[in-house]
Amino acid sequence: MQIYIGMSKYVCPGDIDLDLTKRVQEITERLFDVLKCRHYSRADFRLDMK
């Protein structure tokens, strides 16, 4: 098992195109509803551009 401390690059907001941004927002809103979240929630996404 390897642990990679300090090797992540955080990019916020993400450097992605507008179409992908809208798609991620739609998915996040649906998850919020399906999971019956209330008031405030957070969703983190990992994206592999390969």
mmCIF file as Biopython writes it, N, C-alpha, C and O atoms, coordinates in Angstrom:
data_model
#
loop_
_atom_site.group_PDB
_atom_site.id
_atom_site.type_symbol
_atom_site.label_atom_id
_atom_site.label_alt_id
_atom_site.label_comp_id
_atom_site.label_asym_id
_atom_site.label_entity_id
_atom_site.label_seq_id
_atom_site.pdbx_PDB_ins_code
_atom_site.Cartn_x
_atom_site.Cartn_y
_atom_site.Cartn_z
_atom_site.occupancy
_atom_site.B_iso_or_equiv
_atom_site.auth_seq_id
_atom_site.auth_asym_id
_atom_site.pdbx_PDB_model_num
ATOM 1   N N  . MET A ? 1  ? 0.844   -1.180 0.000   1.0 0.0 1  A 1 
ATOM 2   C CA . MET A ? 1  ? 0.000   0.000  0.000   1.0 0.0 1  A 1 
ATOM 3   C C  . MET A ? 1  ? 0.887   1.240  0.000   1.0 0.0 1  A 1 
ATOM 4   O O  . MET A ? 1  ? 1.805   1.367  0.810   1.0 0.0 1  A 1 
ATOM 5   N N  . GLN A ? 2  ? 0.595   2.143  -0.919  1.0 0.0 2  A 1 
ATOM 6   C CA . GLN A ? 2  ? 1.356   3.383  -0.988  1.0 0.0 2  A 1 
ATOM 7   C C  . GLN A ? 2  ? 0.445   4.548  -0.630  1.0 0.0 2  A 1 
ATOM 8   O O  . GLN A ? 2  ? -0.726  4.574  -1.008  1.0 0.0 2  A 1 
ATOM 9   N N  . ILE A ? 3  ? 0.983   5.490  0.089   1.0 0.0 3  A 1 
ATOM 10  C CA . ILE A ? 3  ? 0.243   6.697  0.443   1.0 0.0 3  A 1 
ATOM 11  C C  . ILE A ? 3  ? 0.943   7.873  -0.215  1.0 0.0 3  A 1 
ATOM 12  O O  . ILE A ? 3  ? 2.148   8.062  -0.051  1.0 0.0 3  A 1 
ATOM 13  N N  . TYR A ? 4  ? 0.182   8.659  -0.960  1.0 0.0 4  A 1 
ATOM 14  C CA . TYR A ? 4  ? 0.732   9.788  -1.699  1.0 0.0 4  A 1 
ATOM 15  C C  . TYR A ? 4  ? 0.333   11.085 -1.010  1.0 0.0 4  A 1 
ATOM 16  O O  . TYR A ? 4  ? -0.640  11.727 -1.407  1.0 0.0 4  A 1 
ATOM 17  N N  . ILE A ? 5  ? 1.059   11.461 -0.007  1.0 0.0 5  A 1 
ATOM 18  C CA . ILE A ? 5  ? 0.755   12.679 0.740   1.0 0.0 5  A 1 
ATOM 19  C C  . ILE A ? 5  ? 1.333   13.882 0.006   1.0 0.0 5  A 1 
ATOM 20  O O  . ILE A ? 5  ? 2.508   13.895 -0.363  1.0 0.0 5  A 1 
ATOM 21  N N  . GLY A ? 6  ? 0.495   14.885 -0.198  1.0 0.0 6  A 1 
ATOM 22  C CA . GLY A ? 6  ? 0.955   16.122 -0.811  1.0 0.0 6  A 1 
ATOM 23  C C  . GLY A ? 6  ? 1.165   16.060 -2.312  1.0 0.0 6  A 1 
ATOM 24  O O  . GLY A ? 6  ? 1.756   16.971 -2.893  1.0 0.0 6  A 1 
ATOM 25  N N  . MET A ? 7  ? 0.688   14.998 -2.948  1.0 0.0 7  A 1 
ATOM 26  C CA . MET A ? 7  ? 0.917   14.861 -4.382  1.0 0.0 7  A 1 
ATOM 27  C C  . MET A ? 7  ? -0.308  15.218 -5.220  1.0 0.0 7  A 1 
ATOM 28  O O  . MET A ? 7  ? -0.252  15.182 -6.449  1.0 0.0 7  A 1 
ATOM 29  N N  . SER A ? 8  ? -1.415  15.562 -4.561  1.0 0.0 8  A 1 
ATOM 30  C CA . SER A ? 8  ? -2.630  15.917 -5.296  1.0 0.0 8  A 1 
ATOM 31  C C  . SER A ? 8  ? -2.604  17.377 -5.701  1.0 0.0 8  A 1 
ATOM 32  O O  . SER A ? 8  ? -2.066  18.231 -4.997  1.0 0.0 8  A 1 
ATOM 33  N N  . LYS A ? 9  ? -3.197  17.641 -6.850  1.0 0.0 9  A 1 
ATOM 34  C CA . LYS A ? 9  ? -3.336  19.012 -7.313  1.0 0.0 9  A 1 
ATOM 35  C C  . LYS A ? 9  ? -4.824  19.345 -7.285  1.0 0.0 9  A 1 
ATOM 36  O O  . LYS A ? 9  ? -5.619  18.723 -7.990  1.0 0.0 9  A 1 
ATOM 37  N N  . TYR A ? 10 ? -5.192  20.317 -6.477  1.0 0.0 10 A 1 
ATOM 38  C CA . TYR A ? 10 ? -6.584  20.714 -6.358  1.0 0.0 10 A 1 
ATOM 39  C C  . TYR A ? 10 ? -6.841  21.897 -7.279  1.0 0.0 10 A 1 
ATOM 40  O O  . TYR A ? 10 ? -6.137  22.905 -7.220  1.0 0.0 10 A 1 
ATOM 41  N N  . VAL A ? 11 ? -7.851  21.768 -8.129  1.0 0.0 11 A 1 
ATOM 42  C CA . VAL A ? 11 ? -8.206  22.823 -9.072  1.0 0.0 11 A 1 
ATOM 43  C C  . VAL A ? 11 ? -9.675  23.158 -8.857  1.0 0.0 11 A 1 
ATOM 44  O O  . VAL A ? 11 ? -10.554 22.352 -9.164  1.0 0.0 11 A 1 
ATOM 45  N N  . CYS A ? 12 ? -9.932  24.327 -8.337  1.0 0.0 12 A 1 
ATOM 46  C CA . CYS A ? 12 ? -11.303 24.730 -8.043  1.0 0.0 12 A 1 
ATOM 47  C C  . CYS A ? 12 ? -11.482 26.203 -8.390  1.0 0.0 12 A 1 
ATOM 48  O O  . CYS A ? 12 ? -10.792 27.046 -7.817  1.0 0.0 12 A 1 
ATOM 49  N N  . PRO A ? 13 ? -12.369 26.536 -9.292  1.0 0.0 13 A 1 
ATOM 50  C CA . PRO A ? 13 ? -13.203 25.604 -10.059 1.0 0.0 13 A 1 
ATOM 51  C C  . PRO A ? 13 ? -12.371 24.844 -11.075 1.0 0.0 13 A 1 
ATOM 52  O O  . PRO A ? 13 ? -11.303 25.291 -11.491 1.0 0.0 13 A 1 
ATOM 53  N N  . GLY A ? 14 ? -12.878 23.703 -11.457 1.0 0.0 14 A 1 
ATOM 54  C CA . GLY A ? 14 ? -12.159 22.838 -12.384 1.0 0.0 14 A 1 
ATOM 55  C C  . GLY A ? 14 ? -11.984 23.464 -13.759 1.0 0.0 14 A 1 
ATOM 56  O O  . GLY A ? 14 ? -12.827 24.238 -14.212 1.0 0.0 14 A 1 
ATOM 57  N N  . ASP A ? 15 ? -10.901 23.127 -14.406 1.0 0.0 15 A 1 
ATOM 58  C CA . ASP A ? 15 ? -10.600 23.635 -15.744 1.0 0.0 15 A 1 
ATOM 59  C C  . ASP A ? 15 ? -11.236 22.705 -16.778 1.0 0.0 15 A 1 
ATOM 60  O O  . ASP A ? 15 ? -10.544 21.942 -17.452 1.0 0.0 15 A 1 
ATOM 61  N N  . ILE A ? 16 ? -12.585 22.782 -16.895 1.0 0.0 16 A 1 
ATOM 62  C CA . ILE A ? 16 ? -13.321 21.923 -17.818 1.0 0.0 16 A 1 
ATOM 63  C C  . ILE A ? 16 ? -14.241 22.774 -18.684 1.0 0.0 16 A 1 
ATOM 64  O O  . ILE A ? 16 ? -14.566 23.907 -18.331 1.0 0.0 16 A 1 
ATOM 65  N N  . ASP A ? 17 ? -14.657 22.222 -19.814 1.0 0.0 17 A 1 
ATOM 66  C CA . ASP A ? 17 ? -15.488 23.001 -20.733 1.0 0.0 17 A 1 
ATOM 67  C C  . ASP A ? 17 ? -16.916 23.169 -20.202 1.0 0.0 17 A 1 
ATOM 68  O O  . ASP A ? 17 ? -17.327 22.474 -19.273 1.0 0.0 17 A 1 
ATOM 69  N N  . LEU A ? 18 ? -17.649 24.082 -20.793 1.0 0.0 18 A 1 
ATOM 70  C CA . LEU A ? 18 ? -18.978 24.447 -20.317 1.0 0.0 18 A 1 
ATOM 71  C C  . LEU A ? 18 ? -19.957 23.282 -20.387 1.0 0.0 18 A 1 
ATOM 72  O O  . LEU A ? 18 ? -20.771 23.118 -19.478 1.0 0.0 18 A 1 
ATOM 73  N N  . ASP A ? 19 ? -19.903 22.467 -21.440 1.0 0.0 19 A 1 
ATOM 74  C CA . ASP A ? 19 ? -20.812 21.322 -21.563 1.0 0.0 19 A 1 
ATOM 75  C C  . ASP A ? 19 ? -20.608 20.322 -20.431 1.0 0.0 19 A 1 
ATOM 76  O O  . ASP A ? 19 ? -21.578 19.827 -19.856 1.0 0.0 19 A 1 
ATOM 77  N N  . LEU A ? 20 ? -19.355 20.026 -20.111 1.0 0.0 20 A 1 
ATOM 78  C CA . LEU A ? 20 ? -19.072 19.096 -19.021 1.0 0.0 20 A 1 
ATOM 79  C C  . LEU A ? 20 ? -19.476 19.701 -17.682 1.0 0.0 20 A 1 
ATOM 80  O O  . LEU A ? 20 ? -19.982 18.991 -16.813 1.0 0.0 20 A 1 
ATOM 81  N N  . THR A ? 21 ? -19.261 20.988 -17.506 1.0 0.0 21 A 1 
ATOM 82  C CA . THR A ? 21 ? -19.676 21.669 -16.280 1.0 0.0 21 A 1 
ATOM 83  C C  . THR A ? 21 ? -21.177 21.521 -16.071 1.0 0.0 21 A 1 
ATOM 84  O O  . THR A ? 21 ? -21.620 21.192 -14.971 1.0 0.0 21 A 1 
ATOM 85  N N  . LYS A ? 22 ? -21.958 21.759 -17.114 1.0 0.0 22 A 1 
ATOM 86  C CA . LYS A ? 22 ? -23.418 21.640 -17.012 1.0 0.0 22 A 1 
ATOM 87  C C  . LYS A ? 22 ? -23.832 20.209 -16.699 1.0 0.0 22 A 1 
ATOM 88  O O  . LYS A ? 22 ? -24.738 19.988 -15.895 1.0 0.0 22 A 1 
ATOM 89  N N  . ARG A ? 23 ? -23.181 19.241 -17.324 1.0 0.0 23 A 1 
ATOM 90  C CA . ARG A ? 23 ? -23.512 17.824 -17.084 1.0 0.0 23 A 1 
ATOM 91  C C  . ARG A ? 23 ? -23.230 17.435 -15.637 1.0 0.0 23 A 1 
ATOM 92  O O  . ARG A ? 23 ? -24.042 16.754 -15.011 1.0 0.0 23 A 1 
ATOM 93  N N  . VAL A ? 24 ? -22.102 17.856 -15.105 1.0 0.0 24 A 1 
ATOM 94  C CA . VAL A ? 24 ? -21.760 17.560 -13.713 1.0 0.0 24 A 1 
ATOM 95  C C  . VAL A ? 24 ? -22.763 18.223 -12.774 1.0 0.0 24 A 1 
ATOM 96  O O  . VAL A ? 24 ? -23.160 17.622 -11.775 1.0 0.0 24 A 1 
ATOM 97  N N  . GLN A ? 25 ? -23.176 19.441 -13.076 1.0 0.0 25 A 1 
ATOM 98  C CA . GLN A ? 25 ? -24.171 20.127 -12.248 1.0 0.0 25 A 1 
ATOM 99  C C  . GLN A ? 25 ? -25.500 19.382 -12.264 1.0 0.0 25 A 1 
ATOM 100 O O  . GLN A ? 25 ? -26.142 19.247 -11.222 1.0 0.0 25 A 1 
ATOM 101 N N  . GLU A ? 26 ? -25.924 18.894 -13.435 1.0 0.0 26 A 1 
ATOM 102 C CA . GLU A ? 26 ? -27.172 18.137 -13.536 1.0 0.0 26 A 1 
ATOM 103 C C  . GLU A ? 26 ? -27.106 16.857 -12.709 1.0 0.0 26 A 1 
ATOM 104 O O  . GLU A ? 26 ? -28.047 16.531 -11.985 1.0 0.0 26 A 1 
ATOM 105 N N  . ILE A ? 27 ? -26.005 16.141 -12.817 1.0 0.0 27 A 1 
ATOM 106 C CA . ILE A ? 27 ? -25.832 14.906 -12.049 1.0 0.0 27 A 1 
ATOM 107 C C  . ILE A ? 27 ? -25.867 15.203 -10.557 1.0 0.0 27 A 1 
ATOM 108 O O  . ILE A ? 27 ? -26.511 14.484 -9.793  1.0 0.0 27 A 1 
ATOM 109 N N  . THR A ? 28 ? -25.180 16.256 -10.143 1.0 0.0 28 A 1 
ATOM 110 C CA . THR A ? 28 ? -25.130 16.624 -8.732  1.0 0.0 28 A 1 
ATOM 111 C C  . THR A ? 28 ? -26.516 16.968 -8.202  1.0 0.0 28 A 1 
ATOM 112 O O  . THR A ? 28 ? -26.877 16.555 -7.100  1.0 0.0 28 A 1 
ATOM 113 N N  . GLU A ? 29 ? -27.294 17.720 -8.975  1.0 0.0 29 A 1 
ATOM 114 C CA . GLU A ? 29 ? -28.646 18.075 -8.542  1.0 0.0 29 A 1 
ATOM 115 C C  . GLU A ? 29 ? -29.537 16.841 -8.427  1.0 0.0 29 A 1 
ATOM 116 O O  . GLU A ? 29 ? -30.341 16.745 -7.501  1.0 0.0 29 A 1 
ATOM 117 N N  . ARG A ? 30 ? -29.403 15.903 -9.353  1.0 0.0 30 A 1 
ATOM 118 C CA . ARG A ? 30 ? -30.198 14.668 -9.269  1.0 0.0 30 A 1 
ATOM 119 C C  . ARG A ? 30 ? -29.799 13.843 -8.053  1.0 0.0 30 A 1 
ATOM 120 O O  . ARG A ? 30 ? -30.661 13.295 -7.365  1.0 0.0 30 A 1 
ATOM 121 N N  . LEU A ? 31 ? -28.502 13.750 -7.783  1.0 0.0 31 A 1 
ATOM 122 C CA . LEU A ? 31 ? -28.048 13.030 -6.593  1.0 0.0 31 A 1 
ATOM 123 C C  . LEU A ? 31 ? -28.587 13.666 -5.317  1.0 0.0 31 A 1 
ATOM 124 O O  . LEU A ? 31 ? -28.997 12.962 -4.393  1.0 0.0 31 A 1 
ATOM 125 N N  . PHE A ? 32 ? -28.587 14.984 -5.267  1.0 0.0 32 A 1 
ATOM 126 C CA . PHE A ? 32 ? -29.114 15.721 -4.119  1.0 0.0 32 A 1 
ATOM 127 C C  . PHE A ? 32 ? -30.561 15.296 -3.865  1.0 0.0 32 A 1 
ATOM 128 O O  . PHE A ? 32 ? -30.943 15.029 -2.725  1.0 0.0 32 A 1 
ATOM 129 N N  . ASP A ? 33 ? -31.363 15.234 -4.930  1.0 0.0 33 A 1 
ATOM 130 C CA . ASP A ? 33 ? -32.770 14.845 -4.801  1.0 0.0 33 A 1 
ATOM 131 C C  . ASP A ? 33 ? -32.922 13.374 -4.423  1.0 0.0 33 A 1 
ATOM 132 O O  . ASP A ? 33 ? -33.687 13.045 -3.517  1.0 0.0 33 A 1 
ATOM 133 N N  . VAL A ? 34 ? -32.203 12.490 -5.108  1.0 0.0 34 A 1 
ATOM 134 C CA . VAL A ? 34 ? -32.316 11.052 -4.856  1.0 0.0 34 A 1 
ATOM 135 C C  . VAL A ? 34 ? -31.915 10.707 -3.425  1.0 0.0 34 A 1 
ATOM 136 O O  . VAL A ? 34 ? -32.551 9.873  -2.779  1.0 0.0 34 A 1 
ATOM 137 N N  . LEU A ? 35 ? -30.870 11.345 -2.940  1.0 0.0 35 A 1 
ATOM 138 C CA . LEU A ? 35 ? -30.387 11.081 -1.579  1.0 0.0 35 A 1 
ATOM 139 C C  . LEU A ? 35 ? -31.166 11.852 -0.518  1.0 0.0 35 A 1 
ATOM 140 O O  . LEU A ? 35 ? -30.890 11.735 0.676   1.0 0.0 35 A 1 
ATOM 141 N N  . LYS A ? 36 ? -32.143 12.641 -0.965  1.0 0.0 36 A 1 
ATOM 142 C CA . LYS A ? 36 ? -32.992 13.433 -0.070  1.0 0.0 36 A 1 
ATOM 143 C C  . LYS A ? 36 ? -32.172 14.355 0.827   1.0 0.0 36 A 1 
ATOM 144 O O  . LYS A ? 36 ? -32.429 14.476 2.025   1.0 0.0 36 A 1 
ATOM 145 N N  . CYS A ? 37 ? -31.190 14.996 0.224   1.0 0.0 37 A 1 
ATOM 146 C CA . CYS A ? 37 ? -30.377 15.964 0.953   1.0 0.0 37 A 1 
ATOM 147 C C  . CYS A ? 37 ? -31.219 17.204 1.237   1.0 0.0 37 A 1 
ATOM 148 O O  . CYS A ? 37 ? -32.174 17.499 0.519   1.0 0.0 37 A 1 
ATOM 149 N N  . ARG A ? 38 ? -30.856 17.909 2.274   1.0 0.0 38 A 1 
ATOM 150 C CA . ARG A ? 38 ? -31.565 19.133 2.622   1.0 0.0 38 A 1 
ATOM 151 C C  . ARG A ? 38 ? -30.554 20.223 2.940   1.0 0.0 38 A 1 
ATOM 152 O O  . ARG A ? 38 ? -29.485 19.960 3.491   1.0 0.0 38 A 1 
ATOM 153 N N  . HIS A ? 39 ? -30.907 21.432 2.588   1.0 0.0 39 A 1 
ATOM 154 C CA . HIS A ? 39 ? -30.160 22.637 2.934   1.0 0.0 39 A 1 
ATOM 155 C C  . HIS A ? 39 ? -28.798 22.744 2.249   1.0 0.0 39 A 1 
ATOM 156 O O  . HIS A ? 39 ? -28.608 23.606 1.391   1.0 0.0 39 A 1 
ATOM 157 N N  . TYR A ? 40 ? -27.869 21.899 2.607   1.0 0.0 40 A 1 
ATOM 158 C CA . TYR A ? 40 ? -26.498 22.058 2.131   1.0 0.0 40 A 1 
ATOM 159 C C  . TYR A ? 40 ? -25.891 20.684 1.888   1.0 0.0 40 A 1 
ATOM 160 O O  . TYR A ? 40 ? -26.098 19.758 2.672   1.0 0.0 40 A 1 
ATOM 161 N N  . SER A ? 41 ? -25.154 20.557 0.819   1.0 0.0 41 A 1 
ATOM 162 C CA . SER A ? 41 ? -24.397 19.326 0.576   1.0 0.0 41 A 1 
ATOM 163 C C  . SER A ? 41 ? -23.161 19.667 -0.251  1.0 0.0 41 A 1 
ATOM 164 O O  . SER A ? 41 ? -23.020 20.772 -0.775  1.0 0.0 41 A 1 
ATOM 165 N N  . ARG A ? 42 ? -22.289 18.700 -0.347  1.0 0.0 42 A 1 
ATOM 166 C CA . ARG A ? 42 ? -21.065 18.884 -1.117  1.0 0.0 42 A 1 
ATOM 167 C C  . ARG A ? 42 ? -20.841 17.628 -1.954  1.0 0.0 42 A 1 
ATOM 168 O O  . ARG A ? 42 ? -21.057 16.510 -1.488  1.0 0.0 42 A 1 
ATOM 169 N N  . ALA A ? 43 ? -20.415 17.824 -3.168  1.0 0.0 43 A 1 
ATOM 170 C CA . ALA A ? 43 ? -20.092 16.696 -4.039  1.0 0.0 43 A 1 
ATOM 171 C C  . ALA A ? 43 ? -18.721 16.946 -4.655  1.0 0.0 43 A 1 
ATOM 172 O O  . ALA A ? 43 ? -18.479 18.000 -5.243  1.0 0.0 43 A 1 
ATOM 173 N N  . ASP A ? 44 ? -17.845 15.990 -4.521  1.0 0.0 44 A 1 
ATOM 174 C CA . ASP A ? 44 ? -16.508 16.078 -5.108  1.0 0.0 44 A 1 
ATOM 175 C C  . ASP A ? 44 ? -16.433 15.098 -6.272  1.0 0.0 44 A 1 
ATOM 176 O O  . ASP A ? 44 ? -16.919 13.971 -6.173  1.0 0.0 44 A 1 
ATOM 177 N N  . PHE A ? 45 ? -15.836 15.521 -7.351  1.0 0.0 45 A 1 
ATOM 178 C CA . PHE A ? 45 ? -15.688 14.678 -8.525  1.0 0.0 45 A 1 
ATOM 179 C C  . PHE A ? 45 ? -14.221 14.584 -8.896  1.0 0.0 45 A 1 
ATOM 180 O O  . PHE A ? 45 ? -13.467 15.550 -8.777  1.0 0.0 45 A 1 
ATOM 181 N N  . ARG A ? 46 ? -13.831 13.404 -9.347  1.0 0.0 46 A 1 
ATOM 182 C CA . ARG A ? 46 ? -12.495 13.207 -9.906  1.0 0.0 46 A 1 
ATOM 183 C C  . ARG A ? 46 ? -12.674 13.011 -11.399 1.0 0.0 46 A 1 
ATOM 184 O O  . ARG A ? 46 ? -13.575 12.294 -11.837 1.0 0.0 46 A 1 
ATOM 185 N N  . LEU A ? 47 ? -11.840 13.631 -12.157 1.0 0.0 47 A 1 
ATOM 186 C CA . LEU A ? 47 ? -11.968 13.573 -13.606 1.0 0.0 47 A 1 
ATOM 187 C C  . LEU A ? 47 ? -10.653 13.139 -14.223 1.0 0.0 47 A 1 
ATOM 188 O O  . LEU A ? 47 ? -9.603  13.727 -13.966 1.0 0.0 47 A 1 
ATOM 189 N N  . ASP A ? 48 ? -10.727 12.111 -15.031 1.0 0.0 48 A 1 
ATOM 190 C CA . ASP A ? 48 ? -9.567  11.639 -15.777 1.0 0.0 48 A 1 
ATOM 191 C C  . ASP A ? 48 ? -9.809  11.980 -17.238 1.0 0.0 48 A 1 
ATOM 192 O O  . ASP A ? 48 ? -10.697 11.401 -17.864 1.0 0.0 48 A 1 
ATOM 193 N N  . MET A ? 49 ? -9.049  12.895 -17.787 1.0 0.0 49 A 1 
ATOM 194 C CA . MET A ? 49 ? -9.277  13.395 -19.142 1.0 0.0 49 A 1 
ATOM 195 C C  . MET A ? 49 ? -8.753  12.451 -20.229 1.0 0.0 49 A 1 
ATOM 196 O O  . MET A ? 49 ? -8.773  12.810 -21.406 1.0 0.0 49 A 1 
ATOM 197 N N  . LYS A ? 50 ? -8.288  11.264 -19.866 1.0 0.0 50 A 1 
ATOM 198 C CA . LYS A ? 50 ? -7.753  10.313 -20.853 1.0 0.0 50 A 1 
ATOM 199 C C  . LYS A ? 50 ? -8.840  9.812  -21.773 1.0 0.0 50 A 1 
ATOM 200 O O  . LYS A ? 50 ? -8.572  9.006  -22.664 1.0 0.0 50 A 1 
#
